[in-house]
Amino acid sequence: MRTVSPNGSFQMNIHKPEYYNALKDYNMNLKKGLFTDADYLFNNYVNDLYNLRKSYNKDDPLNLTAKLLLNSLYGRFAMKPITESKKFIEFDQFNKFAENNVISDYIEIDNDLLFVTFEDTKLLEREQKLCYEIWSCDSLC
């Protein structure tokens, strides 16, 4: 774990409490985000499925279906998308690589080799497409 104290211009992903805390000390511009004031975003969904599950015997397929839907909600929506990749880069190629990629961290292995963590735009586009497909699906609306 590292403590990050950036100076100048930088990009990072932060959660709502961190954002409001950072506003006290930093002049920040938010590029994109998702804000919600709902404490219980899926409260009705969970309660309805749980009541459906309780109303059927454990041998009934509807009990299992409700259970799987409840577990799937936690599994999908609680996951953080992985949009970072890691790569070894020679030191003389680092500046060119940094011009085309958002680098979140790097470790100097030796005098001419770096281990770089960067935002992979292909993974990010895939995740954004997947999220759009999930939220635009007629069965969830």
C-alpha positions in Angstrom: 0.0 0.0 0.0 1.3 3.5 -0.9 0.5 7.0 0.2 -0.1 9.2 -2.8 0.4 12.9 -2.6 0.3 14.2 -6.2 1.3 17.6 -7.3 0.4 19.3 -10.5 -2.0 17.7 -12.9 -3.1 14.0 -12.3 -5.9 11.6 -12.8 -7.3 9.1 -10.4 -10.4 7.2 -9.4 -11.9 8.1 -6.0 -15.0 7.3 -4.1 -17.6 10.0 -3.0 -16.3 10.5 0.6 -12.7 10.9 -0.7 -13.9 13.4 -3.3 -15.6 15.6 -0.8 -12.7 15.3 1.6 -10.3 16.3 -1.2 -12.3 19.4 -2.1 -11.2 20.9 1.3 -7.6 21.0 0.2 -7.5 20.7 -3.6 -8.9 22.4 -6.7 -10.4 19.4 -8.5 -12.2 19.0 -11.8 -14.4 16.0 -12.1 -14.3 14.4 -15.6 -17.0 11.8 -15.1 -18.7 10.0 -12.2 -21.7 8.5 -10.7 -23.3 10.2 -7.7 -26.2 8.8 -5.7 -27.8 9.9 -2.4 -29.6 6.6 -2.0 -28.4 4.7 1.0 -30.1 1.5 -0.1 -30.0 1.4 -3.9 -31.3 -2.1 -4.3 -33.4 -2.4 -1.1 -36.7 -3.1 -2.7 -35.2 -5.6 -5.1 -33.5 -7.5 -2.3 -36.5 -7.5 -0.1 -38.8 -8.7 -2.9 -36.5 -11.6 -3.9 -35.9 -12.6 -0.3 -39.6 -12.7 0.4 -40.1 -14.7 -2.8 -37.4 -17.2 -1.7 -39.0 -17.6 1.8 -42.4 -18.3 0.2 -41.1 -21.4 -1.6 -39.8 -24.7 -0.2 -36.0 -25.2 -0.6 -36.7 -28.0 -3.1 -38.7 -25.6 -5.4 -36.8 -24.2 -8.4 -38.1 -20.7 -7.7 -36.3 -20.8 -4.3 -33.0 -21.5 -6.0 -33.7 -18.9 -8.7 -34.3 -16.2 -6.2 -31.2 -17.3 -4.2 -29.1 -17.1 -7.4 -30.5 -13.7 -8.3 -29.7 -12.4 -4.8 -26.1 -13.8 -5.0 -25.6 -12.5 -8.5 -26.5 -9.0 -7.5 -23.8 -9.0 -4.9 -21.3 -10.6 -7.3 -21.8 -8.3 -10.3 -22.4 -5.0 -8.7 -19.9 -5.2 -5.9 -17.0 -6.0 -8.3 -14.5 -3.3 -9.2 -13.8 -3.5 -12.9 -10.2 -4.3 -13.7 -9.1 -1.8 -16.3 -5.4 -1.7 -15.5 -2.7 -3.7 -17.2 1.0 -4.1 -16.3 3.9 -4.2 -18.6 7.7 -4.2 -18.6 9.1 -1.2 -20.6 12.6 -0.2 -21.3 13.5 3.2 -19.9 14.1 4.9 -23.3 10.5 3.9 -24.4 8.8 5.1 -21.3 8.2 8.8 -22.4 6.6 7.7 -25.7 4.5 5.1 -23.9 3.4 7.7 -21.3 2.2 10.1 -24.1 -0.4 7.6 -25.2 -1.3 5.9 -21.9 -2.4 7.0 -18.4 0.2 5.6 -16.1 -0.9 5.0 -12.5 2.4 3.5 -11.1 5.8 2.3 -12.1 8.7 0.6 -10.4 12.3 0.9 -11.6 13.6 -2.7 -11.9 17.1 -1.6 -12.9 18.8 1.2 -14.9 17.0 0.5 -18.1 13.8 -1.4 -17.2 10.5 -0.3 -15.6 7.5 -2.3 -14.5 4.5 0.0 -15.4 0.9 -0.1 -14.3 -1.4 1.7 -16.8 -5.0 2.3 -17.6 -5.8 -0.1 -20.5 -8.2 1.6 -22.8 -9.3 -1.6 -24.4 -10.3 -3.1 -21.0 -12.0 0.2 -20.1 -14.0 0.3 -23.3 -15.0 -3.4 -22.8 -16.1 -2.7 -19.2 -18.1 0.4 -20.3 -19.8 -1.6 -23.1 -20.6 -4.4 -20.6 -22.0 -2.0 -18.1 -24.1 -0.3 -20.8 -25.4 -3.7 -22.0 -26.3 -4.7 -18.4 -28.1 -1.5 -17.6 -29.9 -1.1 -21.0 -31.2 -4.7 -20.9 -35.0 -4.8 -21.1 -35.2 -7.5 -18.4 -33.7 -5.3 -15.8 -35.8 -2.2 -16.5 
